[in-house]
């Protein structure tokens, strides 16, 4: 027991630890062997420390790798499809009051509002000036609209007929636009089960170019046709910078393929899902639209009617003189927008091919279908259709999608595994070794405390002789007989 108490914590740790090499250094009887094992241990410890340092440095570089997977499915949920006419306002829908209201935007000069006159119940003449005109009401009233068998002839999804009710109205830079499959029904989502044309969405429009009011000199479009955007339902359409332009007299076959991006958060990546003010889900498009709203309000004191927000609408004069220039500057990057990359992105890549349309027999079918033989002949109808009709086929090219995932080159688990592997390979250390070292520290602490406690308990001893009479008398008696016997013997 005394030997156990005399053994130092260091000696006990060296003799019993699972750490390789320390026991050999402690247990070797010859100095030469101690030196050899100490050298081997220090060399292995140094290599392990070097490897661990390199591992930590590589982890702190926060490198990433890209993993690409191709997932195959039996069916895919159909995306949202937004369609717009390049013509914002139709001439046949403009009344005198709406024309005057939009004059600064359409013509570059101001027209006074017309004054209407009617007779009230008392027989008095009363003049009326409309006070309900604003960009929203005017666009709804005079903008492009979907009307079955007037400018919207065919809508089928997987061969089944769809109607105007299957489209949701949305405001964009082109005024009135319409989105098919804008909301996914969780109980009955629209899905495509076979790849290729004819198994997706087919649309036929009449853009009615004779009603175009766009003037490039006033900032209007000089294009004729439609803009088509395929996008995720969570992402609002941004038609000025995205989408496919389809001119009249053509049949566009738009094959789509879905790509999902999964990005890493800082410091490994740059993605961040910010909270948007006017949208439930963070998307890059939604953030850019909100950014445009903020810059237009700062520069013009109002907001464009197709941008999100709660500020007052910009009147046509403000749109023509301030808001359009500001939004163009935002699009060109002259104003900063804090819109980081989303962490999850659903993107639809498109491959478009075109066919000439119509052929010489197409007009005959449609004149019969629409009962227009009294108004058109076959030749003039064919020419008109080639100048105004647009045919769209939107479909999945293949029933698969690609997942592009940004992954950390080294995770926290990889870091711990590498460190543990290096320690185990070179010096045999493990988690158990940590507890052994903790036990050593506890023993070292308690040993120091015990020595201090014993030192404080030992009192100093006074070695001076005591002046006790009884002791002195006894001491003298014991001496004298021996001295007397020595004399007598002499």
Secondary structure, DSSP 8 states (H G I E B T S, - for coil): -HHHHHS-HHHHHHHH-SSTTHHHHHH-SSHHHHHHHHHHHHHHHHHHHHHHHHHHHHHHTT-EEEEEEEEE-S-EE--EEEEEES-SB-GGG--HHHHHHTHHHHTSS------EEEE-TTS-EEEE------HHHHHHHHB----BTTTEEEEEETTEE--GGGEEEEEETTEEEEEET-S--SSS--EE-S-STTSSEEEEEE--GGG----GGGT-----SEEEEEE-TTS---TTTSSEEE-SSEEEEEEEEEEEEE--BTTT--B-----SS-SS--HHHHHHHHHHHHHHHHHSSB-TTS-SSS-B--HHHIIIIIHHHHHHHHTTSS-------SEEEEEEEEEEEEE---TTHHHHHHHHTT-TTT--HHHHHHHHHHHEEEEEEEEEEEEEEEEEEEESS-HHHHHHHHHHHHHHHH---HHHHHHHHHHHHHHHHHHHHHHHHHHH------S----HHHHHHHHHHHHHHHHHHHHH-
